[in-house]
Amino acid sequence: GVVLDTKALAETAETFNNRLLELEQRIYELAGESFNISSPKQVGDILFGKLNIMEKPKKTKTGQYVTNEEVLQSLSSKNPIVALILDYRGLKKLLSTYIDALPKLINPRTGHIHTSFNQAITATGRLSSSDPNLQNIPARGTFAKDVRDCFLADEGYSLISLDYSQIELRLLAHFSRDPALLAAFRADEDIHARTAISIFGDAQPAHRTIAKSINFGLIYGMGAGKLSDSLGIARAEAKGYIERYFAAFSTIKDFLQSIKSDAKADGYVSTLFGRRRYFDFANARNNMVYASYEREAVNTKFQGSAADIIKKAMVEISPLLNGEARLILQIHDELIFEVRDDLAQSFGERAQEIMQSAASLNVPLKTSLNIAKRWG
């Protein structure tokens, strides 16, 4: 189980509620009126009916404007009110899902929160977490650290985080054997900067951000449309970036295509250790389902293989675990341990060695090692 600092949580709740009030006021000022920001209908009426921030807004069958996160993200550069509404929704969700809910889930006998890890629920083979889902505690964003700081180590113990670095991109290099990607990882370069230089000729921050979106997006089967939405750029521009990427990393395009064609021919995709995920391409209802099978086949190759590697590492680390060193969380590519203070450094280094040798790839496996009293 995980220790929760209820006092810190109460202070965070107060901070978040004050911030919500500030956001509310700024949104009302930009809208020129007050409305229920938690109502998708009222948000749609303000953004599309009153402020006209989109020429042809999407509507549901009932005639209501669509205001889901994907739509709002694509419009966030059009009007400052959109980003504020996204912040408001995100903060509200953090409050209800974690800040207000977590204290009620503390086990009165242990004083800890105990999640359940599920071995056979996700299609890619990752572990999932439920009641509560502690894999979903935000890692990035303005308020992520505030929430994570409410989780702390038991008295006399430290938290150790070991996180695989860019494991899915390393798997892309391993499987595709792309010479440029292999060379970058073997030289321990900043892979997003290297990609930016390959596409744009430099690694200035804006270009590195685009490169990062492409690096990770391709693993999730992202096309030009999705990239243009996520970056707020024209589709043609996004298409050009992807073409330049494939020109720089010459074997990747054919390799990604081969995953799709092999999945169609065999009816399944195999992970690094030979675990299969099946796809019924022959009976796909329509083009949308067919395209989603293709995306999922590509994603499974990487995410499924990463899941295999970390599970193997967990099995190999398990003999080191006892009352003085315990594994308390697994968050996909990251393991979090609670270890007695005087053993923390030596345990962390040993666990790091095991994780980095859990699979033999064409590029090194790397993990970060962090030791602290609080998760944040």
C-alpha positions, 0 to 999 in steps of 0.5 A: 500500500501507499502512504497518503499525507492527508494534511498536505492533501487538505492544503492542496484541496484549498489551493485547487479550489482557490485556483478554480475560482480564479479560472471561473472569473477569467472565463466569465470575463472573456465570455462576457457572461457567467455560465456553467463551465461544467455543462458541455451544452453551455460551453458549446453555446458560448464558444460556438454560438456566441464567440463563433470561434469555429466556422463549422463546429461539430454537433451531436445527433441531438444538435448539441455542439461537441466540446470534448477535450480533443475538439477543445485542444485543437482550438486552444490557439484560437481564443484564450478562453479555450485553454482556460476551460481546459485548465478548469476541467482538468483541475476539477477532475483532479479535485473530484478524482483524487484530492477529494476521493483519496482520503476516503480510500485509506484502509483504517487497519493499515493507514495506507491506500491499496490499489488492485493491479490487474494482470489480464485486462489491457489488450497490450499486456500492460498491468492496469490499476483499479480502486483507485487507479494509481497509474493515472495520478498526473505526471505532467502539467501545472498541478501534477507535482502538488498531487504527487507530493501528497504521497510519501514514504513510511517513517524511516523509509524512502521512495525509489523511482526507476523509470525506463527512458524512452523504452518504446523509441528504443524498441522502435530502433531495435525492431526497425534497425534504422541506422540513424536511430541506432546511432543516436541511442548508442551515442546516448544523444537526446533523441528528440533533439536528434530528430529535430536536427534531422527534420529542421536542421536545428534543435531549437525548443519549438522544433524539438517539441514537434520532433517529440510529437512525431517520435511518440505519435508514430508508435501510436499509429498517428497520421498527419491529421492527428499531428496537425490537431495536436500541434495546431498546424495545417495538415499539409505542414504536418504531412511535410514534417512526417515525410521529412522524418521518414526521409531522415530515418529511412527504414522506419516507414517500411518497418511500420508498414510491415507490422500492419501487413504481417498483422493482416496476413497472420491475424496477430502481432507478436511482442518481443517475447512472442506474446500474441494479440489477435486482430480479425481484419477479415471481419472489420465492420468498416474502414474506421475499425480496419484503420483502428486495428492497424493503429493498435497492431503498431502500438501493441508491438511497442507497448506490448514489448515494453510491458513484457520487459518491465514484467520480466524485470519485476520477476527478477527483482522480486527476490530482493524484496522483503520487509525492508524493501517493497514494490508499492507501485508499477506505472507502465514503464516505472517501478516505485519501491519503498526501501529502508533509508540506509538501504535505499541507494544500494537497493536502487542501484541493484534494481537499476542494473536488473531493469537495464539488463531485463532484455537484450536489445540492439540499443542500451536499455536505460532507466532513471533512478530517483530517491526521495521522501515524497513521490513529487 
